[in-house]
Amino acid sequence: MPAIPTTARITAIINYKGGVGKTTSTINIGAGLARQGKRVLLVDTDPQANLTTCAGLPKDSEHTLYELMRYECDLSAAIRLETETTCGCAVLPACEKLSRLQREMADELDKERVLAEWLTTLRGDYDHIFVDCSPTRNLLNDNALVAADEAYIPVQTEHLAAQGLGLMADRIQEMRRKRVNTGLHITGIIPTLFKTSQKACHGVVEALREAWGDVVFQTVIRDNVALREAPARQMDVFSYAPNSAGAEDYAALVTEILARMEAKEVTYV
C-alpha cells in the first residue's frame, strides 16, 4: 500500500452515471473537513455549475475554470477564498461556457494536462483538493483524472448503479495502462442514497464490500431530505441541517477519511 503524500491529495469525485451524489459528496466532504480545520479547495468541472451554486457563488462569475483552462486568467483571479463561500472551502467555480471547451481545445496539444499543471502548484496551499466531475466522459473529466492522485466513486445503492462502477474502474485502469496517469487508483467507494428499509440496498452494499473490500467506505450515506434541500439554499448539510441524518453520515465519512490519512497508508484498486 502506498504512503499518503504529506502535501495536498488531489481527489477526483467521479462516476459516469448521473444522480449518484457526486456534487453532494464533494460539497459535504469538503465542508466537513473544513470544520475540522483542514484547508480545502473544491474544483467544479461541470458546466451546470451545481457545486458552484451550492457554495453560494453565482454561475456567471467573470473568472472561472473556463478562463483558467483557456489561460485567460490565473489562479489568484479564478479561486474564490473560503471567506467568500458558504461552505468554508475555497472554490474554483464552473460556468456554462465549459460546455464549449472540448470543441475549442480540440486541436491543442496536451489539452488533458492543463488542470494538472494548475493544481500541482497548489499542493502546498491546501490539505485536500477535491474535483467534482460531470457524469459523462469528456475533456474536463480526463483533465480531472490526469490531475488526480486518487478517485472516490459515489455509488447509488441499487443494482444498475453498482454495475456501472466497473466502467469507471476500467477507465482508470486504462489511464494507468496507457501511462497517462500511472499513479491513479480508486481509493474510496461511497455507498449513497441508501434506504435503510429496503433489503435490496443492504444487498448492494454487501456485494460492493465483497467485490471491492476495504476500498468501500464503512460509512453509508442514507437517503435524506436535508441532503436534497440544502443545495437549493446554497448551503452544505452541516450549515443547513446540522442534526439531520445527512449531516451525521457525512461527519462519519469525514472521520473515516481522516483516520485513513492518520494511518499513513491507503487501500486501493
Sequence and secondary structure as in RCSB ss.txt:
>XXXX:A:sequence
MPAIPTTARITAIINYKGGVGKTTSTINIGAGLARQGKRVLLVDTDPQANLTTCAGLPKDSEHTLYELMRYECDL
SAAIRLETETTCGCAVLPACEKLSRLQREMADELDKERVLAEWLTTLRGDYDHIFVDCSPTRNLLNDNALVAADE
AYIPVQTEHLAAQGLGLMADRIQEMRRKRVNTGLHITGIIPTLFKTSQKACHGVVEALREAWGDVVFQTVIRDNV
ALREAPARQMDVFSYAPNSAGAEDYAALVTEILARMEAKEVTYV
>XXXX:A:secstr
  B  SS EEEEE  SSSSSSHHHHHHHHHHHHHHTT  EEEEE  TT HHHHHTT  TT SS HHHHHTTSS H
HHH B GGGSSSSSEEE   GGGGGHHHHTTT TTGGGHHHHHHHTTGGG SEEEEE  SS SHHHHHHHHH SE
EEEEEESSHHHHHHHHHHHHHHHHHHHTTS TT EEEEEEEESB TT HHHHHHHHHHHHHHGGGB S   B  H
HHHHGGGGT  HHHH TTSHHHHHHHHHHHHHHHHHHTTB    
